[in-house]
Amino acid sequence: MAATETTGKTTTKTAGTTPRATAAPLRWLRRNVVTLAGLATLAYLILPNAVVMVFSFNKPHGRFNYQWQQFSTDAWTDPCGVADLCGSLGLSLQIAVWATVGATVLGTMIAFALARYRFRARAGVNTLIFLPMAMPEVVMAASLATLFLNMGIQFGFWTILIAHIMFCLSFVVTAVKARVMSMDPRLEQAAQDLYASPVQTFLRVTLPIAAPGIASGALLSFALSFDDFIITNFNAGSTVTFPMFVWGSAQRGTPVQINVIGTAMFLVAVLCVLVGQMAGTRRQRSKK
């Protein structure tokens, strides 16, 4: 009887723990479903960059760098080995820098005007600012090309720069305006109560608070200008930027140096993000 009871107890205990063991992974999955979804999305976004990075060390036997053949660092030791590659890259960087400067300066002033002042055309200006963000790029590109043709402007560096400033302007205004509208006006009033001049108030109070929005708009403008193809293709004429060089090379044969440049740009962007995160973390710790 004792053995029977012991066996029965053992059986009962085993049957009771089986549902718990099954429910534990389900509970863990429910608690971490958002984290898992975020990691899966991040892996999906990084996968193309990982492929580009891997194939930057490839040594293809033909013109196209689409199949892995042999590990090599030749492209990294000679990134400008392809004709006109570094020239188009330097042109894209130059246009991106000037477009960022122009869009950031104009966009910051427009954002302050829209957030701080009331005037008759304010609603219309808000609508016009958001049009480049909502309009398809091919429509804007064709419209700008038609405008330049009607005005007799020769396509080249300046037409590309004007077009890039125009579509980057909206993103800067959006980023800076959101930051300005969240500012506490009492901080500026306190600076004025302490006998600060308007210039001192702007430089020491307003500008440092709005700096994160300005920086985010500038970085976004640089990225959008550097990799734009559609608007640039319509308004470039015979000028060849880096995205246009990549598009043309894809038809004749993709050199490995393109993967090298893409990998380098990706690593620089990641490094900038990490530096920004570390700076923000140190700033928060210093405040505590």
Protein Blocks (a to p, Z undefined) as FASTA:
>chain_A
ZZmmmmmmmmmmmmmmmmmmmmmmmmmmmmmmmmmmmmmmmmmmmmmmmmmmmmmmcccf
blbdfbcfbdcfklmmmmmlpghklmmmmmmmmmmmmmmmmmmmmmmmmmmmmmmpccfk
lmmmmmmmmmmmmpcfklmmmmmmmmmmmnopacdjklmmmmmmmmmmmmmmmmmmmmmm
mpcfklmmmmmmnopafklmmmmmmmmmmmmmmmmmmmmmmmmmmmpmklmmmmnomacc
fklmmmmmmmnopcfklmmmmmmmmmmmmmmmmmmmmmmmmmmmmmZZ
